[in-house]
Structure formats: structure tokens, C-alpha cells
Amino acid sequence: MLNKFKKRLLLLALTAAVGCSAFGLTMAYMTDSEQNTNVITVGDVTVDLIETKWEPANGINTLPRKTVQKNPAVTNKGSLDCWIFLKVKSPKKNIITVDNNTKKKNPSANMELFSFETNDFWQLINKTTTDTEVEYVYGYKDILEPNGTTENLFDTVTMVNYLEGSIDPNEKLDISIEAMAVQWNVDKSDAGLDKIYEHYLDQKAYNDEEGIW
């Protein structure tokens, strides 16, 4: 079971957003995505977004440079092999940071508030940046069999070395993670994760247009 990861700042949170997915006509494929503790099942493609080491209390009053355990992974609960993708949205804010080496203040800048190191089993497919967040999309490098669980996307997240007082302590900061899946045979196994993810997006767009869940 997943927790809701929204807490008061400095609060580290994990929320899972859901993407519509289903099967439609001849060229439509089974897909799934996962939101909090609710699982959307389409055909035999079903996934759970899990995080076994996250403790919500660790996200409260997070200090500069604090590292906490967060280990998002995905379990295939369906009966079909599938490709797995994770979308991570990391918040940005205009803040003052402190140089880790000199301990001097840096000029105010729009900074990503958290950092993490992904494990080798995941491939970065896309990264987009706005004034308020950085969005990453990662694909799992292997097809996931039924009852299998991916390796963790990452194991910990670390708060930026912000100058105390530069972030409102009443503000909520979220790291949003969305798990997505599509059946294994949408394309050739060597087509590449970028192309396979495009199949997922095309199917999601079709389902959204047709109102299919």
C-alpha cells in the first residue's frame, strides 16, 4: 500500500498521478498507470507503484542537504509482460543557496530543490524544465514479467543546500511520480524505449479523446 506523501515544509512527498490508458480498436494496446493506492486495470496490464523505505515523518522539516530514503519501483500485477515507465516531477523555486565548499551564499536563482541518482536499470527518455518544475521520464531497460518488480529508480533524494529562511516553512513541496505500463508487444523488443514510450503516449491520447479508461 502506498502512502500519501504530502506534509508541511519542509516536506518531501511522493504522489502518483494517473494517466488514462486502455485498449480500443485494432491497433490499440493494453496499458496501465497507477495513482496512490488505486490501481487501474485494463485487460491484463496492471501495475503497482511501490516505495518500501519511505517514511513520511522523514519528510517533515527537511534541513538543507538532508538525504532521505525514497525508493520508487513498480510491480507487474497483471498477467502480461510489459514495458515500464516512470515520470518524476521535481519542484523548482527561486531561492538563495549556499556553496557546499566555500559556505558562501550564492546569488538568488531558480533552482531544482531536490536531487537524486538513478540506478543503471533505468534510461532517461525525456527531460523538460519550466519555471516551477523539472519533469523526467525514465524507461525500464528490461521487459517486466508478471509478479516481477523493477529495480528502484533511485534510493534516496537530497534537499538542496538552501539558505535557511529562503523557503517559507509553511509551503508544501512535492515530488510527483507517475507509473505507466504498456504491453510488451507494441513494437519489436529492440525498437528502443523512446519509440515504445511514444506508443504509450499515442494510446493515451486516443483513450483521452474517446473517453476510454
Accessible surface in RSA format (square Angstrom, percent):
REM  Atomic radii and reference values for relative SASA: ProtOr
REM  Chains: A
REM  Algorithm: Lee & Richards
REM  Probe-radius: 1.40
REM  Slices: 20
REM RES _ NUM      All-atoms   Total-Side   Main-Chain    Non-polar    All polar
REM                ABS   REL    ABS   REL    ABS   REL    ABS   REL    ABS   REL
RES MET A   1   202.35 104.8 131.75  87.2  70.59 168.1 106.83  90.8  95.52 126.6
RES LEU A   2    20.98  11.7   9.31   6.7  11.67  29.3  10.15   7.1  10.84  29.2
RES ASN A   3    66.75  46.0  61.85  59.8   4.90  11.8   8.95  21.5  57.80  55.9
RES LYS A   4   151.26  73.8 136.71  83.9  14.56  34.7  79.69  71.7  71.58  76.2
RES PHE A   5     4.48   2.2   4.48   2.8   0.00   0.0   4.48   2.7   0.00   0.0
RES LYS A   6   114.68  55.9  97.60  59.9  17.08  40.7  42.53  38.3  72.15  76.9
RES LYS A   7    75.29  36.7  70.81  43.4   4.47  10.6  19.82  17.8  55.47  59.1
RES ARG A   8   139.59  58.6 135.95  69.3   3.64   8.7  57.17  78.1  82.42  50.0
RES LEU A   9     5.17   2.9   0.42   0.3   4.75  11.9   0.42   0.3   4.75  12.8
RES LEU A  10    13.33   7.4  11.28   8.1   2.06   5.2  11.62   8.2   1.72   4.6
RES LEU A  11     0.66   0.4   0.00   0.0   0.66   1.7   0.51   0.4   0.15   0.4
RES LEU A  12     2.20   1.2   2.17   1.6   0.03   0.1   2.17   1.5   0.03   0.1
RES ALA A  13     0.04   0.0   0.00   0.0   0.04   0.1   0.00   0.0   0.04   0.1
RES LEU A  14     0.62   0.3   0.62   0.4   0.00   0.0   0.62   0.4   0.00   0.0
RES THR A  15    26.51  18.9  26.33  26.7   0.18   0.4  18.02  24.2   8.49  12.8
RES ALA A  16     6.11   5.6   1.28   2.0   4.83  11.0   1.54   2.2   4.57  12.1
RES ALA A  17    44.44  40.9  40.15  62.0   4.29   9.8  44.21  62.3   0.23   0.6
RES VAL A  18    44.23  29.1  21.81  19.7  22.42  54.0  21.81  18.9  22.42  60.8
RES GLY A  19     1.32   1.6   0.00   N/A   1.32   1.6   1.23   3.4   0.09   0.2
RES CYS A  20    21.87  16.5  21.58  24.1   0.29   0.7   0.35   0.9  21.52  23.2
RES SER A  21     0.44   0.4   0.23   0.3   0.21   0.5   0.10   0.2   0.34   0.5
RES ALA A  22     1.58   1.5   1.58   2.4   0.00   0.0   1.58   2.2   0.00   0.0
RES PHE A  23   110.69  55.4 102.53  63.5   8.16  21.2 102.53  62.2   8.16  23.3
RES GLY A  24    27.68  34.1   0.00   N/A  27.68  34.1   6.56  18.0  21.12  47.3
RES LEU A  25   137.68  76.7 124.10  88.8  13.57  34.1 130.45  91.6   7.22  19.4
RES THR A  26   130.91  93.1  98.17  99.5  32.75  78.0  73.26  98.4  57.65  87.1
RES MET A  27   140.56  72.8 128.14  84.8  12.42  29.6 105.72  89.9  34.84  46.2
RES ALA A  28    21.28  19.6   3.54   5.5  17.74  40.4   5.01   7.1  16.27  43.1
RES TYR A  29    44.89  21.0  43.88  25.0   1.02   2.6  27.48  20.7  17.41  21.5
RES MET A  30    53.68  27.8  53.68  35.5   0.00   0.0  53.68  45.6   0.00   0.0
RES THR A  31     0.19   0.1   0.19   0.2   0.00   0.0   0.19   0.3   0.00   0.0
RES ASP A  32     0.00   0.0   0.00   0.0   0.00   0.0   0.00   0.0   0.00   0.0
RES SER A  33     0.00   0.0   0.00   0.0   0.00   0.0   0.00   0.0   0.00   0.0
RES GLU A  34     3.36   1.9   3.36   2.5   0.00   0.0   0.00   0.0   3.36   2.7
RES GLN A  35    67.82  37.9  67.82  49.6   0.00   0.0   3.40   7.2  64.43  48.9
RES ASN A  36    28.81  19.9  28.20  27.3   0.61   1.5   5.01  12.1  23.80  23.0
RES THR A  37    61.35  43.6  38.01  38.5  23.34  55.6  18.74  25.2  42.61  64.4
RES ASN A  38    95.80  66.1  91.97  88.9   3.83   9.2  26.07  62.8  69.73  67.4
RES VAL A  39    60.21  39.6  30.89  28.0  29.32  70.7  30.91  26.9  29.30  79.5
RES ILE A  40    41.24  23.5  37.83  28.2   3.41   8.2  41.24  29.7   0.00   0.0
RES THR A  41    85.00  60.5  56.69  57.5  28.31  67.5  41.70  56.0  43.30  65.5
RES VAL A  42     6.72   4.4   3.58   3.2   3.14   7.6   6.72   5.8   0.00   0.0
RES GLY A  43    37.57  46.3   0.00   N/A  37.57  46.3  18.24  50.1  19.33  43.3
RES ASP A  44    67.52  47.3  65.36  65.0   2.17   5.1   2.36   5.6  65.16  65.0
RES VAL A  45     0.20   0.1   0.00   0.0   0.20   0.5   0.20   0.2   0.00   0.0
RES THR A  46    14.57  10.4  14.57  14.8   0.00   0.0  10.97  14.7   3.60   5.4
RES VAL A  47     0.00   0.0   0.00   0.0   0.00   0.0   0.00   0.0   0.00   0.0
RES ASP A  48    32.53  22.8  32.53  32.4   0.00   0.0   6.84  16.1  25.69  25.6
RES LEU A  49     1.42   0.8   0.36   0.3   1.06   2.7   0.36   0.3   1.06   2.9
RES ILE A  50    46.88  26.7  46.88  34.9   0.00   0.0  46.88  33.8   0.00   0.0
RES GLU A  51    16.78   9.6   0.16   0.1  16.62  39.6   0.34   0.7  16.44  13.4
RES THR A  52   104.15  74.1  68.65  69.6  35.50  84.6  67.49  90.6  36.67  55.4
RES LYS A  53   107.83  52.6 100.11  61.4   7.72  18.4  54.37  48.9  53.46  56.9
RES TRP A  54     7.44   3.0   0.19   0.1   7.25  17.0   0.19   0.1   7.25  11.8
RES GLU A  55    98.18  56.4  98.18  74.3   0.00   0.0  27.74  53.7  70.44  57.5
RES PRO A  56    32.91  24.0  32.91  30.0   0.00   0.0  32.91  27.2   0.00   0.0
RES ALA A  57    74.33  68.3  59.50  91.8  14.83  33.7  61.19  86.2  13.14  34.8
RES ASN A  58    56.41  38.9  54.91  53.1   1.50   3.6   4.04   9.7  52.38  50.6
RES GLY A  59     0.00   0.0   0.00   N/A   0.00   0.0   0.00   0.0   0.00   0.0
RES ILE A  60    72.23  41.1  64.34  47.9   7.89  19.0  64.34  46.3   7.89  21.4
RES ASN A  61   101.85  70.2  91.51  88.4  10.34  24.9  29.16  70.2  72.69  70.3
RES THR A  62     2.56   1.8   1.81   1.8   0.74   1.8   1.81   2.4   0.74   1.1
RES LEU A  63   109.44  60.9 109.44  78.3   0.00   0.0 109.44  76.9   0.00   0.0
RES PRO A  64    30.33  22.1  16.13  14.7  14.21  51.6  16.13  13.3  14.21  88.3
RES ARG A  65   117.38  49.3 102.54  52.3  14.84  35.3  28.27  38.6  89.11  54.0
RES LYS A  66    72.80  35.5  63.35  38.9   9.46  22.5  47.65  42.9  25.15  26.8
RES THR A  67    72.10  51.3  47.50  48.2  24.61  58.6  34.59  46.5  37.51  56.7
RES VAL A  68     8.13   5.3   2.80   2.5   5.33  12.8   8.13   7.1   0.00   0.0
RES GLN A  69    88.46  49.5  87.05  63.6   1.41   3.4  20.72  44.1  67.74  51.4
RES LYS A  70     0.00   0.0   0.00   0.0   0.00   0.0   0.00   0.0   0.00   0.0
RES ASN A  71     6.81   4.7   6.11   5.9   0.71   1.7   0.62   1.5   6.19   6.0
RES PRO A  72     0.00   0.0   0.00   0.0   0.00   0.0   0.00   0.0   0.00   0.0
RES ALA A  73     2.63   2.4   2.63   4.1   0.00   0.0   2.63   3.7   0.00   0.0
RES VAL A  74     0.00   0.0   0.00   0.0   0.00   0.0   0.00   0.0   0.00   0.0
RES THR A  75    19.05  13.5  19.05  19.3   0.00   0.0  14.93  20.1   4.12   6.2
RES ASN A  76     0.00   0.0   0.00   0.0   0.00   0.0   0.00   0.0   0.00   0.0
RES LYS A  77   117.12  57.1  89.22  54.7  27.90  66.4  35.66  32.1  81.46  86.8
RES GLY A  78    13.34  16.4   0.00   N/A  13.34  16.4   7.71  21.2   5.62  12.6
RES SER A  79    69.49  58.7  47.04  62.8  22.45  51.7  46.46  98.9  23.03  32.3
RES LEU A  80    53.32  29.7  52.10  37.3   1.22   3.1  53.25  37.4   0.07   0.2
RES ASP A  81    48.14  33.7  45.02  44.8   3.12   7.4   2.71   6.4  45.42  45.3
RES CYS A  82     0.08   0.1   0.08   0.1   0.00   0.0   0.00   0.0   0.08   0.1
RES TRP A  83    11.95   4.8  11.95   5.8   0.00   0.0  11.95   6.4   0.00   0.0
RES ILE A  84     0.00   0.0   0.00   0.0   0.00   0.0   0.00   0.0   0.00   0.0
RES PHE A  85     0.00   0.0   0.00   0.0   0.00   0.0   0.00   0.0   0.00   0.0
RES LEU A  86     0.00   0.0   0.00   0.0   0.00   0.0   0.00   0.0   0.00   0.0
RES LYS A  87    39.15  19.1  38.43  23.6   0.72   1.7   2.70   2.4  36.45  38.8
RES VAL A  88     0.00   0.0   0.00   0.0   0.00   0.0   0.00   0.0   0.00   0.0
RES LYS A  89    67.12  32.7  65.67  40.3   1.46   3.5  15.78  14.2  51.34  54.7
RES SER A  90     0.00   0.0   0.00   0.0   0.00   0.0   0.00   0.0   0.00   0.0
RES PRO A  91    18.52  13.5  16.47  15.0   2.05   7.5  18.07  14.9   0.45   2.8
RES LYS A  92    37.24  18.2  24.72  15.2  12.52  29.8   5.30   4.8  31.94  34.0
RES LYS A  93    61.22  29.9  57.34  35.2   3.88   9.2  22.68  20.4  38.54  41.0
RES ASN A  94    92.99  64.1  75.20  72.7  17.79  42.8  30.12  72.5  62.87  60.8
RES ILE A  95     3.12   1.8   0.00   0.0   3.12   7.5   2.60   1.9   0.51   1.4
RES ILE A  96    53.74  30.6  53.73  40.0   0.00   0.0  53.73  38.7   0.00   0.0
RES THR A  97    10.67   7.6  10.67  10.8   0.00   0.0   4.88   6.6   5.78   8.7
RES VAL A  98    27.66  18.2  23.56  21.3   4.11   9.9  23.56  20.5   4.11  11.1
RES ASP A  99    46.25  32.4  42.57  42.4   3.69   8.7   5.89  13.9  40.37  40.3
RES ASN A 100    75.51  52.1  64.76  62.6  10.75  25.9  13.27  31.9  62.23  60.2
RES ASN A 101   135.46  93.4 108.45 104.8  27.01  65.0  28.28  68.1 107.17 103.6
RES THR A 102    82.63  58.8  59.02  59.8  23.61  56.3  63.64  85.5  19.00  28.7
RES LYS A 103   130.84  63.8 110.60  67.9  20.25  48.2  87.42  78.7  43.43  46.3
RES LYS A 104   150.67  73.5 146.12  89.7   4.55  10.8  92.61  83.4  58.05  61.8
RES LYS A 105   135.54  66.1 109.44  67.2  26.10  62.1  58.29  52.5  77.25  82.3
RES ASN A 106    53.44  36.9  49.08  47.4   4.35  10.5  12.33  29.7  41.11  39.7
RES PRO A 107   115.64  84.3  99.46  90.7  16.17  58.8 111.59  92.1   4.05  25.2
RES SER A 108    65.14  55.0  38.38  51.2  26.76  61.6  30.53  65.0  34.61  48.5
RES ALA A 109    41.19  37.9  36.19  55.9   5.00  11.4  41.19  58.0   0.00   0.0
RES ASN A 110    56.74  39.1  35.60  34.4  21.13  50.9  23.28  56.0  33.46  32.3
RES MET A 111    65.29  33.8  63.56  42.1   1.73   4.1  46.64  39.6  18.66  24.7
RES GLU A 112    45.94  26.4  33.89  25.6  12.05  28.7  15.81  30.6  30.12  24.6
RES LEU A 113     0.13   0.1   0.13   0.1   0.00   0.0   0.13   0.1   0.00   0.0
RES PHE A 114     5.73   2.9   1.42   0.9   4.31  11.2   3.01   1.8   2.72   7.8
RES SER A 115    66.91  56.5  62.05  82.8   4.86  11.2  47.39 100.9  19.52  27.3
RES PHE A 116    36.56  18.3   7.08   4.4  29.48  76.7  13.20   8.0  23.36  66.9
RES GLU A 117   153.90  88.4 140.87 106.6  13.03  31.0  58.15 112.5  95.75  78.2
RES THR A 118    50.11  35.6  26.84  27.2  23.27  55.4   2.28   3.1  47.83  72.3
RES ASN A 119    39.73  27.4  34.73  33.6   5.00  12.0   9.95  23.9  29.78  28.8
RES ASP A 120   123.54  86.5 112.94 112.4  10.60  25.1  36.42  85.7  87.12  86.9
RES PHE A 121    93.62  46.8  91.22  56.5   2.40   6.2  93.47  56.7   0.15   0.4
RES TRP A 122    10.70   4.3   0.00   0.0  10.70  25.1   0.00   0.0  10.70  17.4
RES GLN A 123    66.84  37.4  63.45  46.4   3.39   8.1  21.69  46.2  45.15  34.2
RES LEU A 124    85.20  47.4  62.95  45.0  22.24  55.9  62.95  44.2  22.24  59.9
RES ILE A 125    27.82  15.8   7.01   5.2  20.81  50.2   7.59   5.5  20.23  54.9
RES ASN A 126    65.13  44.9  60.38  58.3   4.76  11.4  14.11  34.0  51.02  49.3
RES LYS A 127   113.21  55.2  87.14  53.5  26.07  62.1  37.12  33.4  76.08  81.0
RES THR A 128    63.75  45.3  58.20  59.0   5.55  13.2  55.07  74.0   8.68  13.1
RES THR A 129    78.34  55.7  46.13  46.8  32.20  76.7  34.93  46.9  43.41  65.6
RES THR A 130    74.23  52.8  63.83  64.7  10.39  24.8  73.11  98.2   1.12   1.7
RES ASP A 131   115.02  80.6 107.80 107.3   7.22  17.1  27.12  63.8  87.90  87.7
RES THR A 132    93.81  66.7  88.40  89.6   5.41  12.9  69.76  93.7  24.05  36.4
RES GLU A 133    51.25  29.4  51.13  38.7   0.13   0.3   8.14  15.7  43.12  35.2
RES VAL A 134     5.82   3.8   5.82   5.3   0.00   0.0   5.82   5.1   0.00   0.0
RES GLU A 135    35.18  20.2  34.73  26.3   0.45   1.1   3.57   6.9  31.61  25.8
RES TYR A 136    22.13  10.3  22.13  12.6   0.00   0.0  10.21   7.7  11.92  14.7
RES VAL A 137     3.00   2.0   3.00   2.7   0.00   0.0   3.00   2.6   0.00   0.0
RES TYR A 138    12.19   5.7  12.19   6.9   0.00   0.0   3.68   2.8   8.50  10.5
RES GLY A 139     0.00   0.0   0.00   N/A   0.00   0.0   0.00   0.0   0.00   0.0
RES TYR A 140    15.85   7.4  15.85   9.0   0.00   0.0   3.85   2.9  12.01  14.8
RES LYS A 141   103.34  50.4  84.05  51.6  19.29  45.9  43.96  39.6  59.38  63.3
RES ASP A 142    85.10  59.6  81.59  81.2   3.50   8.3  21.63  50.9  63.46  63.3
RES ILE A 143    54.41  31.0  36.19  27.0  18.22  43.9  36.19  26.1  18.22  49.5
RES LEU A 144    12.17   6.8  11.99   8.6   0.18   0.5  12.17   8.6   0.00   0.0
RES GLU A 145   115.34  66.2 113.43  85.8   1.91   4.5  27.04  52.3  88.29  72.1
RES PRO A 146    45.57  33.2  32.43  29.6  13.14  47.8  32.43  26.8  13.14  81.7
RES ASN A 147   129.15  89.1 103.89 100.4  25.26  60.8  29.84  71.8  99.32  96.0
RES GLY A 148    21.73  26.8   0.00   N/A  21.73  26.8  21.61  59.3   0.12   0.3
RES THR A 149    66.80  47.5  40.92  41.5  25.88  61.7  27.98  37.6  38.83  58.7
RES THR A 150     6.44   4.6   0.00   0.0   6.44  15.3   0.11   0.1   6.33   9.6
RES GLU A 151    81.46  46.8  78.30  59.2   3.16   7.5   6.02  11.6  75.44  61.6
RES ASN A 152    37.58  25.9  35.53  34.3   2.06   5.0   0.91   2.2  36.67  35.4
RES LEU A 153     0.00   0.0   0.00   0.0   0.00   0.0   0.00   0.0   0.00   0.0
RES PHE A 154     0.22   0.1   0.22   0.1   0.00   0.0   0.22   0.1   0.00   0.0
RES ASP A 155    67.93  47.6  65.01  64.7   2.92   6.9  28.16  66.3  39.77  39.7
RES THR A 156    51.67  36.8  49.71  50.4   1.96   4.7  25.04  33.6  26.64  40.3
RES VAL A 157     0.53   0.3   0.00   0.0   0.53   1.3   0.35   0.3   0.18   0.5
RES THR A 158    38.27  27.2  37.85  38.4   0.42   1.0  23.72  31.9  14.55  22.0
RES MET A 159     3.42   1.8   0.55   0.4   2.86   6.8   0.24   0.2   3.18   4.2
RES VAL A 160    30.55  20.1  21.24  19.2   9.31  22.4  30.55  26.5   0.00   0.0
RES ASN A 161    21.92  15.1  18.83  18.2   3.09   7.4   4.95  11.9  16.97  16.4
RES TYR A 162    13.24   6.2  10.78   6.1   2.46   6.4   3.93   3.0   9.31  11.5
RES LEU A 163    56.58  31.5  55.93  40.0   0.66   1.6  56.58  39.7   0.00   0.0
RES GLU A 164   127.83  73.4 107.07  81.0  20.75  49.4  33.57  64.9  94.26  77.0
RES GLY A 165    76.50  94.3   0.00   N/A  76.50  94.3  38.03 104.4  38.47  86.2
RES SER A 166    30.76  26.0   5.60   7.5  25.16  58.0  17.33  36.9  13.43  18.8
RES ILE A 167     6.32   3.6   0.00   0.0   6.32  15.2   0.22   0.2   6.11  16.6
RES ASP A 168    77.30  54.1  65.97  65.7  11.33  26.8  28.58  67.3  48.72  48.6
RES PRO A 169    90.55  66.0  86.76  79.1   3.79  13.8  87.55  72.3   3.00  18.6
RES ASN A 170    90.69  62.5  77.04  74.5  13.64  32.9  18.77  45.2  71.91  69.5
RES GLU A 171    54.95  31.5  47.66  36.1   7.29  17.4  28.06  54.3  26.90  22.0
RES LYS A 172   122.72  59.9 101.93  62.5  20.79  49.5  48.58  43.7  74.15  79.0
RES LEU A 173     8.27   4.6   7.32   5.2   0.95   2.4   8.24   5.8   0.04   0.1
RES ASP A 174    40.11  28.1  29.72  29.6  10.39  24.6  12.39  29.1  27.73  27.7
RES ILE A 175     0.01   0.0   0.01   0.0   0.00   0.0   0.01   0.0   0.00   0.0
RES SER A 176    22.81  19.3  22.49  30.0   0.32   0.7  15.06  32.1   7.75  10.9
RES ILE A 177     0.00   0.0   0.00   0.0   0.00   0.0   0.00   0.0   0.00   0.0
RES GLU A 178    13.98   8.0  13.72  10.4   0.25   0.6   2.24   4.3  11.74   9.6
RES ALA A 179     0.00   0.0   0.00   0.0   0.00   0.0   0.00   0.0   0.00   0.0
RES MET A 180     2.03   1.0   1.96   1.3   0.07   0.2   0.00   0.0   2.03   2.7
RES ALA A 181     0.00   0.0   0.00   0.0   0.00   0.0   0.00   0.0   0.00   0.0
RES VAL A 182     0.53   0.3   0.53   0.5   0.00   0.0   0.53   0.5   0.00   0.0
RES GLN A 183    23.72  13.3  23.72  17.3   0.00   0.0   0.42   0.9  23.30  17.7
RES TRP A 184   115.02  46.2 114.29  55.3   0.74   1.7  98.02  52.3  17.00  27.6
RES ASN A 185    69.01  47.6  54.44  52.6  14.57  35.1  10.79  26.0  58.23  56.3
RES VAL A 186     8.10   5.3   0.03   0.0   8.08  19.5   0.03   0.0   8.08  21.9
RES ASP A 187    35.70  25.0  18.32  18.2  17.37  41.1  13.62  32.1  22.07  22.0
RES LYS A 188   157.53  76.9 147.95  90.8   9.58  22.8  99.05  89.2  58.48  62.3
RES SER A 189    81.99  69.3  60.98  81.4  21.00  48.4  29.10  62.0  52.89  74.1
RES ASP A 190   122.84  86.0  91.19  90.8  31.65  74.8  46.04 108.3  76.80  76.6
RES ALA A 191    30.88  28.4   1.93   3.0  28.95  65.8  11.30  15.9  19.57  51.8
RES GLY A 192    33.86  41.8   0.00   N/A  33.86  41.8  33.35  91.5   0.50   1.1
RES LEU A 193    12.84   7.2   9.91   7.1   2.93   7.4   9.91   7.0   2.93   7.9
RES ASP A 194    69.38  48.6  67.90  67.6   1.47   3.5  29.28  68.9  40.10  40.0
RES LYS A 195   102.87  50.2 101.07  62.0   1.80   4.3  53.28  48.0  49.59  52.8
RES ILE A 196     0.72   0.4   0.72   0.5   0.00   0.0   0.72   0.5   0.00   0.0
RES TYR A 197    15.28   7.1  15.28   8.7   0.00   0.0  11.96   9.0   3.32   4.1
RES GLU A 198   100.00  57.4  99.30  75.1   0.70   1.7  28.85  55.8  71.14  58.1
RES HIS A 199    48.30  26.4  44.72  31.1   3.59   9.2  34.85  35.9  13.45  15.7
RES TYR A 200     0.25   0.1   0.20   0.1   0.05   0.1   0.20   0.2   0.05   0.1
RES LEU A 201    73.05  40.7  68.70  49.1   4.35  10.9  69.09  48.5   3.96  10.7
RES ASP A 202    97.72  68.5  89.46  89.0   8.27  19.5  29.28  68.9  68.45  68.3
RES GLN A 203    12.35   6.9   9.24   6.8   3.11   7.4   4.67   9.9   7.68   5.8
RES LYS A 204    56.06  27.3  55.77  34.2   0.29   0.7  23.39  21.1  32.67  34.8
RES ALA A 205    60.74  55.8  50.45  77.9  10.29  23.4  56.52  79.6   4.22  11.2
RES TYR A 206    65.07  30.4  61.48  35.0   3.59   9.3  56.32  42.3   8.74  10.8
RES ASN A 207     0.14   0.1   0.00   0.0   0.14   0.3   0.00   0.0   0.14   0.1
RES ASP A 208    69.97  49.0  43.61  43.4  26.36  62.3  31.69  74.6  38.29  38.2
RES GLU A 209   144.68  83.1 107.90  81.6  36.77  87.6  43.33  83.8 101.35  82.7
RES GLU A 210    96.23  55.2  67.42  51.0  28.81  68.6   8.67  16.8  87.56  71.5
RES GLY A 211    54.84  67.6   0.00   N/A  54.84  67.6  29.50  81.0  25.33  56.7
RES ILE A 212    47.05  26.8  42.82  31.9   4.24  10.2  46.38  33.4   0.68   1.8
RES TRP A 213   162.44  65.2 127.04  61.5  35.40  83.1 106.55  56.8  55.89  90.7
END  Absolute sums over single chains surface
CHAIN  1 A    10676.5       8774.9       1901.7       5287.6       5389.0
END  Absolute sums over all chains
TOTAL         10676.5       8774.9       1901.7       5287.6       5389.0
